[in-house]
Amino acid sequence: MVMQESGSGKNHAGTERFGIVGIPPLAELERLNRRGCEIVDLDEPQVRADIDRTSRYLPRVYCAVLRTVVLNAMHLELDGVLIDVGPGKCDCARHVAEVLDAMLPCPVVRTENRDSRPFGIPLCRTKMALPEKLRRITASVRTVTPHGELPACRPTAGFWGVPPRDFSILDLFPETTHIYGWTRCMENKTPADFELEMRINPEVPTVFFAQSFCAKTALARHLAEHHPLGLYLDCDVTAGNSARSKVEAFLELSGVARPR
């Protein structure tokens, strides 16, 4: 096995640390929560390191999120990894599971989240800065606690897709942006709910987003082409000036007020 390049081991309290990829089934999350485990979302950047260091494990044509998973695994000491390799994530996650299994000394547990009990989507529809909405939604994958009630707002813009690796692109959207796509499934804790992922509002100017090289780019572009007020957008590791300009111009031309 290839050992991690660095890491601090268990946290200061001696708690077990488990990494998760995608959204684990509720039963698995409950088990980790009952044991008091620290849960680390490997989909999100957790370390400051050059993502190109993952090239010895993954081709650069893999999406930035899965490359981030491997980058985190290279630097964090973990007691186990729980990875969704079912329809709620992607086929590439199944391949990454094999890579992690070979490179890590800890168990890599493959799961398939087919949960169907809805937790609701209050964050997706409430008035709140879009980066904060996404932060709360991504944080919610570590717990089985139901969402609290939040008032829904009338949408003036839409963000469809997956949480971007670079949240700075979200700063361009108003607080009255509704979230659609897989991120909505994420908050609902039903990542394999394709019908929910496909829901759109044709009356709302919507940016259809996916990470570059992600299989969801095909669906994002397809939906954008058939949406009367849609923009297809993909970004790799960071949201560059070109991507930001596209979003700014699209929202301005659609009459959407810029955030203050």
ROSERO-361770 format. One line per 2 residues: their letters; for each residue x, y negated, z of C-alpha. Coordinates in pm, 1 decimal, decimal comma, padded with zeros to 6 digits. Layout:
N
a> X:Y:Z  ... .
% end
This chain:
260
mv> 00000,0:00000,0:00000,0  00107,8:-00358,7:-00060,7 .
mq> 00103,5:-00553,7:00265,7  -00027,8:-00909,4:00287,1 .
es> 00227,2:-01183,0:00230,5  00146,0:-01356,7:00558,4 .
gs> -00121,5:-01382,8:00822,0  -00188,0:-01449,8:01185,2 .
gk> -00370,6:-01127,3:01269,1  -00681,5:-01133,8:01479,3 .
nh> -00798,8:-01465,9:01615,5  -00686,8:-01595,9:01953,9 .
ag> -00967,8:-01411,0:02131,7  -00862,0:-01080,8:01978,4 .
te> -01182,5:-01061,7:01774,0  -01196,7:-00838,0:01469,2 .
rf> -01181,9:-01034,9:01145,2  -01373,1:-00914,1:00842,5 .
gi> -01366,5:-01069,1:00498,3  -01680,4:-01068,6:00286,0 .
vg> -01715,1:-01100,6:-00090,8  -02056,5:-01192,8:-00222,2 .
ip> -02354,0:-01148,2:00011,1  -02344,9:-00830,3:00219,9 .
pl> -02673,4:-00650,2:00294,5  -02847,1:-00774,5:00608,3 .
ae> -02792,3:-00440,5:00781,3  -02415,5:-00473,8:00736,9 .
le> -02416,0:-00835,6:00854,9  -02620,5:-00741,0:01161,3 .
rl> -02367,6:-00471,2:01245,2  -02077,0:-00716,8:01227,1 .
nr> -02270,1:-00983,8:01419,6  -02353,5:-00736,6:01698,6 .
rg> -01986,7:-00646,1:01729,7  -01898,8:-01014,8:01756,7 .
ce> -01670,6:-01000,0:01454,6  -01527,5:-01311,0:01294,6 .
iv> -01655,1:-01321,5:00935,7  -01447,1:-01495,4:00671,0 .
dl> -01600,2:-01576,6:00332,2  -01329,7:-01476,8:00086,3 .
de> -01518,3:-01638,7:-00203,0  -01426,5:-01979,7:-00058,1 .
pq> -01076,9:-02130,9:-00045,3  -00935,3:-02040,8:00297,1 .
vr> -00564,7:-02100,5:00240,8  -00349,3:-02364,6:00077,5 .
ad> -00163,9:-02174,7:-00192,8  -00125,2:-02178,2:-00569,0 .
id> -00404,3:-01971,2:-00722,7  -00169,6:-01866,7:-01005,2 .
rt> 00007,9:-01642,0:-00753,8  -00280,9:-01399,8:-00804,1 .
sr> -00174,6:-01337,7:-01164,1  00019,3:-01028,2:-01062,6 .
yl> -00307,5:-00873,9:-00946,4  -00572,5:-01028,9:-01174,5 .
pr> -00561,7:-01167,7:-01529,2  -00609,8:-01542,8:-01554,1 .
vy> -00932,9:-01480,0:-01747,3  -01102,3:-01374,4:-01423,0 .
ca> -01316,7:-01647,7:-01269,7  -01166,3:-01880,6:-01010,2 .
vl> -01391,8:-01740,3:-00736,5  -01263,9:-01382,7:-00768,0 .
rt> -00908,3:-01510,3:-00802,9  -00970,4:-01702,8:-00480,5 .
vv> -01082,7:-01377,6:-00316,2  -00749,5:-01217,3:-00401,2 .
ln> -00553,9:-01529,5:-00299,2  -00719,7:-01524,5:00042,3 .
am> -00655,8:-01152,1:00079,9  -00286,2:-01209,5:00003,8 .
hl> -00252,5:-01447,4:00298,2  -00510,4:-01352,9:00560,9 .
el> -00469,1:-01055,8:00792,5  -00802,1:-00874,4:00797,7 .
dg> -00945,1:-00575,0:00979,2  -01171,1:-00493,1:00686,5 .
vl> -01335,1:-00625,8:00370,9  -01701,3:-00593,2:00281,2 .
id> -01759,3:-00651,0:-00090,7  -02085,2:-00645,6:-00285,5 .
vg> -02025,8:-00455,2:-00607,5  -02391,1:-00432,8:-00710,6 .
pg> -02619,7:-00648,0:-00926,1  -02612,3:-00923,8:-00665,0 .
kc> -02249,3:-01001,4:-00753,2  -02089,3:-00881,6:-01078,7 .
dc> -01908,4:-00593,0:-01243,1  -01580,4:-00776,6:-01201,0 .
ar> -01626,0:-00759,8:-00823,3  -01623,8:-00380,2:-00854,5 .
hv> -01289,1:-00404,0:-01031,6  -01156,1:-00648,0:-00770,1 .
ae> -01255,5:-00398,6:-00499,7  -01014,6:-00149,9:-00654,8 .
vl> -00739,7:-00413,5:-00655,7  -00802,4:-00503,4:-00292,0 .
da> -00807,9:-00137,1:-00193,8  -00459,6:-00095,0:-00337,3 .
ml> -00310,2:-00414,0:-00194,4  -00454,4:-00418,2:00159,1 .
pc> -00382,7:-00193,7:00458,3  -00739,3:-00236,7:00590,4 .
pv> -01058,0:-00062,2:00473,1  -01236,4:-00210,2:00170,8 .
vr> -01604,1:-00118,4:00197,8  -01810,5:-00138,5:-00118,9 .
te> -02178,2:-00224,5:-00077,7  -02472,7:-00301,7:-00302,1 .
nr> -02707,5:-00567,7:-00169,3  -03056,4:-00494,2:-00295,4 .
ds> -03235,8:-00667,8:-00007,1  -03575,4:-00804,6:-00106,5 .
rp> -03706,7:-00962,7:00216,3  -03709,6:-01338,5:00144,4 .
fg> -03553,7:-01577,6:00394,8  -03683,4:-01886,6:00215,3 .
ip> -03509,7:-02172,3:00033,4  -03564,7:-02486,0:00245,9 .
lc> -03212,3:-02617,7:00183,9  -03248,2:-02584,4:-00192,9 .
rt> -03549,7:-02813,7:-00193,9  -03486,0:-03066,8:00082,2 .
km> -03344,3:-03418,0:00053,6  -02977,8:-03394,0:00145,3 .
al> -02639,4:-03463,6:-00011,9  -02575,2:-03178,3:-00253,7 .
pe> -02227,4:-03089,5:-00118,6  -02374,8:-03054,8:00231,3 .
kl> -02656,2:-02834,5:00100,7  -02405,3:-02603,6:-00065,9 .
rr> -02185,5:-02596,6:00244,1  -02480,5:-02493,3:00459,5 .
it> -02596,5:-02231,6:00210,2  -02253,1:-02074,5:00173,6 .
as> -02207,8:-02076,3:00552,3  -02539,0:-01893,1:00594,1 .
vr> -02401,4:-01576,0:00432,7  -02217,4:-01498,9:00756,8 .
tv> -02529,0:-01467,4:00970,5  -02872,7:-01305,9:00975,5 .
tp> -03031,3:-01603,1:01154,0  -03344,9:-01726,3:00970,7 .
hg> -03335,9:-02075,7:00823,5  -03510,6:-02358,1:01004,0 .
el> -03792,3:-02557,2:00849,9  -03698,5:-02853,7:00632,0 .
pa> -03930,6:-03083,6:00436,0  -03922,1:-03045,0:00059,2 .
cr> -03856,8:-03351,9:-00155,8  -03968,4:-03434,2:-00507,7 .
pt> -03678,5:-03334,4:-00736,3  -03514,6:-03592,1:-00962,3 .
ag> -03231,6:-03360,0:-01075,4  -03148,0:-02992,8:-01070,9 .
fw> -02833,4:-02787,1:-01014,7  -02861,0:-02430,4:-01146,6 .
gv> -02593,9:-02170,0:-01091,9  -02330,8:-02047,8:-00851,4 .
pp> -02152,5:-02253,4:-00584,2  -01853,3:-02411,3:-00759,4 .
rd> -01505,4:-02353,1:-00627,5  -01449,6:-02728,5:-00643,9 .
fs> -01733,6:-02897,6:-00455,1  -01628,2:-03244,5:-00574,9 .
il> -01847,7:-03202,8:-00885,0  -02148,1:-03201,5:-00651,1 .
dl> -02079,6:-03558,3:-00536,0  -02224,0:-03682,6:-00865,3 .
fp> -02576,6:-03560,1:-00791,3  -02844,9:-03749,1:-00594,7 .
et> -02980,7:-03628,4:-00259,5  -03305,7:-03537,0:-00434,4 .
th> -03141,0:-03260,5:-00637,5  -03310,6:-02920,0:-00618,3 .
iy> -03095,8:-02608,5:-00639,1  -03179,6:-02320,6:-00872,4 .
gw> -03012,0:-02004,5:-00996,7  -02796,1:-01765,9:-00795,9 .
tr> -02733,8:-02024,1:-00523,5  -03107,8:-02019,0:-00456,0 .
cm> -03089,5:-01638,6:-00433,5  -02797,0:-01684,2:-00196,9 .
en> -02998,4:-01893,4:00048,5  -03289,5:-01651,3:00015,9 .
kt> -03048,7:-01363,2:00096,0  -03168,2:-01173,4:-00212,5 .
pa> -02867,1:-01198,9:-00445,3  -02999,1:-00935,3:-00686,7 .
df> -03334,6:-01111,5:-00738,8  -03299,4:-01185,7:-01109,0 .
el> -03652,8:-01323,9:-01135,9  -03573,2:-01586,1:-00871,5 .
em> -03241,9:-01665,3:-01040,5  -03421,5:-01728,3:-01369,0 .
ri> -03671,7:-01980,9:-01230,0  -03632,6:-02334,0:-01362,7 .
np> -03829,5:-02657,9:-01364,6  -03857,6:-02786,2:-01724,4 .
ev> -03953,9:-03132,6:-01600,4  -03631,2:-03189,6:-01406,8 .
pt> -03296,7:-03280,6:-01571,6  -03083,8:-02979,6:-01479,2 .
vf> -02714,1:-02897,9:-01500,8  -02662,9:-02526,0:-01565,8 .
fa> -02329,4:-02440,4:-01408,6  -02104,0:-02135,2:-01396,1 .
qs> -01735,6:-02082,5:-01326,2  -01530,7:-02037,8:-01641,2 .
fc> -01488,6:-01669,5:-01736,4  -01785,6:-01569,8:-01518,9 .
ak> -02042,5:-01345,1:-01687,4  -02312,0:-01590,3:-01578,0 .
ta> -02182,9:-01842,9:-01833,0  -02392,8:-01659,4:-02093,6 .
la> -02711,0:-01699,7:-01890,1  -02628,2:-02061,0:-01799,0 .
rh> -02579,9:-02157,8:-02162,9  -02889,9:-01965,3:-02273,6 .
la> -03112,3:-02136,9:-02017,3  -02961,8:-02478,8:-02089,4 .
eh> -03031,6:-02439,8:-02460,4  -03397,3:-02360,4:-02392,9 .
hp> -03444,8:-02627,8:-02125,2  -03581,4:-02959,2:-02257,4 .
lg> -03355,6:-03151,5:-02017,5  -03062,5:-02916,4:-01968,3 .
ly> -02682,1:-02945,3:-01974,7  -02453,0:-02642,2:-01982,1 .
ld> -02129,5:-02683,5:-01785,4  -01847,2:-02453,4:-01685,1 .
cd> -01533,4:-02533,4:-01486,7  -01231,1:-02323,3:-01400,5 .
vt> -01037,8:-02390,0:-01080,4  -01110,1:-02761,7:-01044,6 .
ag> -01363,1:-03004,4:-01187,5  -01158,8:-03225,5:-01418,9 .
ns> -01239,5:-03566,6:-01560,2  -01405,6:-03417,8:-01868,6 .
ar> -01653,6:-03214,7:-01663,6  -01727,1:-03505,6:-01433,4 .
sk> -01782,9:-03739,5:-01728,5  -02027,0:-03494,1:-01886,7 .
ve> -02233,9:-03474,3:-01568,2  -02227,1:-03850,2:-01512,1 .
af> -02333,1:-03924,4:-01868,9  -02605,1:-03658,7:-01864,8 .
le> -02759,4:-03781,9:-01540,9  -02736,1:-04147,1:-01648,3 .
ls> -02899,0:-04079,5:-01985,8  -03169,8:-03879,5:-01805,6 .
gv> -03247,6:-04180,2:-01587,4  -03123,8:-04018,0:-01266,0 .
ar> -03006,0:-04264,0:-01004,4  -02641,8:-04220,9:-00900,7 .
pr> -02569,2:-04142,8:-00532,8  -02459,3:-04441,8:-00330,7 .
% end
